[in-house]
């Protein structure tokens, strides 16, 4: 770190950053002062000192409150990351005092969580009982963003259009990709295949397989608009030159199956997820013949070699073939 950078870090006051974020969230110095139990004049003085430290205006002050300057918007983003990191540090260090020897922050999409992670994480937890795993469910694009931004150590998702050209031995190697301007790495985790879920009396129910172009004749019950399955369906419909009639969108697999069972449309699910949901309604799964229906689930990190030891242990557990070749 250069001397100028070290001096800047020493001059930044964490309390001032907290008050700055509070003012931005509430849009008012007075309301922020009330929430933080501090005099408004003291808040104003700290903000002025902060502007002097960064040598630029951060707020536009007017009679109805304050708004952010472009520099203020940039500082707000960084201040939130700094304060969030401190909160995480405090939480993790307190757990070390209680005997937890490791902490892994992990984001994963619904497909991975429903189909594979309960068994895989359960086995890992039995071998490493003092490593704590924080797992959050997110859509695949959000999983990639979390890893790129550093709010998750690793992620599990489908890469879709962001996946690079597969290498012949991609299941045994670490492959590069880019999320925004941030270089990431991924390793093969699992595979699944999408099936078309239909009511058992539906015209497609007795078919061995079906192309997605035929499915477009019916209404679709889908998951979140930003889910990898939804994005893949829209891309396939556009390529086929056919409208995609997503009449109903739900947030859970059981809700999707119940909607389909009641004749409100067809849906696409990973094959293993449908097997686990079997019994929710009178439904059939029909093989989807399109190439894009076969999906690769990947473990993503900024740099696998730079991960903490405890996180590398989990990656090795989830991706034994890739880890052996790394």
C-alpha positions in Angstrom: 0.0 0.0 0.0 1.3 3.4 -1.0 1.9 6.0 1.8 -0.9 8.2 0.3 -3.3 5.2 0.4 -2.3 4.3 4.0 -2.8 7.9 5.1 -6.3 8.0 3.4 -7.3 4.8 5.2 -6.2 6.2 8.5 -8.2 9.4 8.0 -11.5 7.6 7.2 -13.6 7.4 10.3 -16.0 4.4 10.6 -18.5 6.2 12.7 -18.7 8.9 10.0 -19.2 6.3 7.3 -22.1 4.8 9.4 -23.7 8.2 9.8 -23.2 8.9 6.1 -25.0 5.7 5.2 -27.8 6.5 7.6 -28.3 10.0 6.1 -28.4 8.5 2.6 -31.0 5.9 3.6 -33.2 8.4 5.3 -32.6 11.4 3.0 -32.3 13.7 6.0 -29.6 14.7 8.5 -32.3 15.3 11.1 -33.9 11.9 10.8 -30.6 10.1 10.7 -29.6 12.0 13.9 -32.8 10.8 15.6 -32.2 7.2 14.5 -28.6 7.2 15.6 -29.3 9.1 18.9 -26.8 11.9 18.1 -27.3 15.6 17.7 -28.0 16.8 14.2 -25.2 19.4 14.4 -22.7 16.6 15.2 -23.9 14.5 12.2 -23.5 17.6 10.0 -20.0 18.2 11.3 -18.9 14.6 10.6 -20.3 14.8 7.1 -18.4 18.0 6.5 -15.2 16.4 7.8 -15.8 13.3 5.6 -16.2 15.6 2.5 -12.9 17.3 3.5 -11.2 13.9 3.8 -12.3 12.8 0.3 -11.8 16.3 -1.0 -15.2 16.5 -2.9 -18.9 17.2 -2.2 -20.9 14.1 -1.3 -24.4 15.6 -0.7 -26.6 18.2 -2.2 -28.2 19.9 0.8 -31.7 21.5 0.3 -34.7 22.5 2.4 -36.3 19.1 2.2 -33.3 17.1 3.0 -30.3 15.8 1.1 -29.5 14.0 -2.1 -26.3 12.3 -3.3 -23.8 13.8 -5.6 -22.2 11.3 -8.1 -19.2 11.0 -5.7 -21.6 10.4 -2.9 -23.3 7.5 -4.8 -19.9 5.9 -5.3 -18.9 6.4 -1.6 -22.3 4.9 -0.5 -21.6 1.7 -2.4 -18.1 1.4 -0.9 -19.2 2.4 2.6 -21.9 -0.3 2.6 -19.4 -2.9 1.5 -17.0 -1.8 4.3 -19.6 -1.8 7.0 -21.0 -5.2 5.8 -17.6 -6.7 5.9 -17.1 -5.4 9.5 -20.4 -7.0 10.5 -19.4 -10.3 8.9 -16.0 -10.1 10.6 -17.5 -9.5 14.0 -19.9 -12.4 13.6 -17.3 -14.8 12.4 -14.8 -13.9 15.0 -17.4 -14.3 17.8 -18.1 -17.8 16.4 -14.4 -18.7 16.6 -14.5 -17.8 20.3 -17.3 -20.3 20.6 -15.3 -23.1 19.0 -16.2 -22.7 15.3 -13.0 -23.2 13.3 -14.2 -22.2 9.9 -16.8 -20.2 8.1 -17.9 -20.6 4.5 -20.3 -18.1 2.8 -22.1 -19.8 0.0 -24.8 -18.8 -2.5 -26.6 -21.4 -4.7 -29.5 -21.6 -7.0 -32.7 -23.5 -6.3 -31.8 -26.4 -8.6 -28.6 -27.1 -6.7 -30.3 -26.7 -3.3 -33.2 -28.9 -4.1 -31.4 -31.7 -6.0 -27.9 -32.1 -4.5 -26.8 -29.9 -1.7 -28.7 -31.4 1.2 -26.9 -34.7 0.9 -23.5 -33.2 -0.1 -23.5 -30.6 2.7 -24.8 -33.1 5.2 -21.9 -35.4 4.5 -19.4 -32.6 4.7 -20.9 -31.4 8.0 -20.5 -34.8 9.5 -16.8 -34.9 8.6 -16.1 -31.2 9.5 -18.5 -30.4 12.4 -16.7 -27.3 13.4 -17.0 -25.6 10.0 -20.0 -23.4 9.7 -21.7 -23.0 6.3 -23.9 -19.9 5.6 -26.0 -20.9 2.5 -28.4 -18.5 0.8 -30.6 -19.3 -2.2 -30.4 -16.9 -5.1 -31.0 -16.9 -8.9 -28.0 -17.9 -10.9 -27.2 -14.4 -12.2 -27.3 -13.1 -8.6 -25.0 -16.0 -7.4 -22.4 -14.9 -10.0 -22.7 -11.3 -8.9 -22.3 -12.2 -5.2 -19.1 -14.1 -5.9 -17.8 -11.2 -8.1 -18.6 -8.7 -5.4 -17.1 -10.7 -2.6 -20.3 -11.2 -0.6 -20.1 -15.0 -1.2 -16.9 -17.1 -1.1 -18.3 -19.6 -3.5 -21.4 -20.0 -5.5 -23.2 -22.9 -7.3 -25.3 -22.1 -10.3 -25.8 -22.8 -14.0 -23.8 -20.4 -16.2 -26.0 -20.2 -19.3 -24.7 -17.8 -21.9 -21.9 -16.7 -19.6 -20.2 -20.1 -19.7 -17.1 -20.2 -21.8 -16.5 -22.8 -24.5 -16.2 -26.1 -22.6 -12.9 -27.8 -22.7 -12.7 -31.5 -23.5 -11.8 -32.3 -19.9 -13.8 -29.5 -18.3 -15.1 -31.8 -15.6 -11.6 -32.3 -14.3 -10.3 -28.7 -14.6 -10.7 -25.1 -13.5 -12.1 -22.9 -16.3 -12.1 -19.2 -16.6 -15.1 -16.9 -17.1 -15.9 -13.2 -16.6 -18.8 -11.6 -14.6 -18.9 -7.9 -15.6 -15.2 -6.9 -15.4 -14.4 -9.4 -12.7 -12.5 -12.6 -13.7 -14.0 -15.7 -12.1 -13.2 -19.4 -12.1 -15.6 -22.4 -12.2 -15.4 -26.1 -11.7 -17.9 -28.8 -12.7 -20.2 -29.8 -9.9 -23.2 -31.8 -11.2 -25.4 -32.2 -14.2 -29.2 -32.3 -14.6 -31.7 -32.4 -17.5 -34.8 -30.5 -17.9 -38.1 -32.3 -18.3 -41.6 -31.1 -19.3 -44.0 -31.6 -16.4 -47.6 -32.1 -17.6 -50.9 -33.4 -16.1 -51.2 -37.2 -16.5 -54.2 -36.8 -18.8 -52.4 -34.2 -21.0 -51.9 -34.9 -24.8 -48.1 -35.0 -24.2 -48.2 -37.3 -21.2 -47.6 -40.6 -23.1 -44.8 -39.2 -25.2 -41.2 -40.4 -24.7 -39.8 -37.1 -25.6 -40.8 -33.7 -27.0 -39.0 -30.7 -28.5 -39.5 -27.4 -26.8 -41.0 -25.9 -30.0 -44.0 -28.2 -29.4 -44.4 -27.1 -25.8 -44.8 -23.5 -26.9 -48.3 -24.3 -28.0 -49.4 -24.3 -24.4 -49.4 -21.9 -21.5 -46.3 -22.1 -19.3 -46.1 -22.1 -15.5 -42.6 -20.9 -14.6 -40.3 -19.9 -11.8 -38.9 -16.4 -11.3 -38.4 -14.3 -14.5 -34.6 -14.2 -13.8 -34.2 -17.9 -13.1 -31.8 -19.8 -15.4 -34.7 -22.0 -16.7 -36.9 -19.0 -17.5 -34.0 -17.3 -19.3 -33.3 -20.5 -21.3 -37.0 -20.8 -22.2 -37.2 -17.2 -23.5 -34.1 -17.6 -25.6 -35.4 -20.9 -27.1 -38.8 -19.4 -27.8 -37.1 -16.4 -29.5 -34.9 -18.7 -31.6 -38.0 -20.6 -32.6 -39.8 -17.4 -33.5 -42.7 -18.2 -31.2 -44.2 -16.3 -28.3 -43.6 -17.8 -24.8 -46.9 -17.7 -22.9 -45.7 -17.5 -19.2 -49.1 -17.0 -17.7 -48.2 -17.9 -14.1 -45.0 -17.4 -12.2 -44.3 -18.9 -8.8 -41.5 -19.0 -6.4 -41.4 -22.7 -5.4 -41.4 -26.1 -7.1 -44.4 -27.4 -5.2 -46.5 -24.4 -6.2 -45.5 -25.0 -9.8 -46.5 -28.6 -9.6 -49.9 -27.8 -8.0 -50.6 -25.2 -10.7 -49.8 -27.7 -13.5 -51.9 -30.4 -11.8 -54.8 -28.0 -11.9 -54.5 -27.5 -15.6 -53.0 -24.0 -15.6 -50.2 -24.8 -18.0 -47.0 -26.9 -18.4 -43.7 -26.4 -16.7 -40.0 -27.2 -17.0 -38.1 -28.7 -14.1 -34.8 -30.5 -13.6 -35.4 -34.3 -13.7 -34.1 -35.0 -10.2 -36.2 -32.1 -8.7 -39.3 -33.6 -10.3 -38.5 -37.0 -8.8 -38.2 -35.4 -5.4 -41.5 -33.6 -5.9 -43.2 -36.8 -7.0 -46.5 -37.1 -5.2 -47.5 -33.5 -5.6 -50.5 -33.9 -7.9 -51.0 -36.4 -10.8 -48.2 -35.4 -13.1 -45.9 -36.9 -15.7 -42.4 -35.9 -16.8 -41.6 -35.9 -20.5 -38.0 -35.9 -21.8 -37.1 -32.6 -23.3 -35.1 -33.4 -26.4 -33.4 -30.0 -27.0 -29.6 -29.9 -26.4 -29.9 -26.9 -24.0 -32.1 -29.1 -21.7 -28.9 -30.7 -20.4 -27.4 -28.3 -17.9 -24.1 -28.2 -16.0 -24.1 -27.0 -12.4 -20.8 -25.3 -11.5 -19.0 -24.2 -8.4 -17.8 -20.6 -8.9 -15.1 -18.6 -7.1 -12.9 -15.6 -7.8 -9.7 -17.7 -7.4 -9.9 -21.3 -6.0 -6.3 -21.2 -5.0 -6.8 -18.0 -2.9 -9.8 -19.4 -0.9 -9.4 -19.9 2.8 -8.5 -23.5 3.8 -11.9 -24.3 5.2 -13.6 -23.1 1.9 -11.1 -25.2 -0.2 -12.0 -28.2 1.9 -15.7 -27.7 0.9 -14.8 -27.2 -2.8 -12.7 -30.4 -2.8 -15.7 -32.2 -1.3 -18.1 -30.9 -3.9 -15.8 -31.2 -6.9 -13.4 -34.1 -6.2 -12.5 -34.7 -9.8 -11.6 -31.1 -10.5 -9.8 -30.6 -7.2 -7.6 -33.7 -7.8 -6.4 -32.1 -11.1 -6.0 -28.6 -9.8 
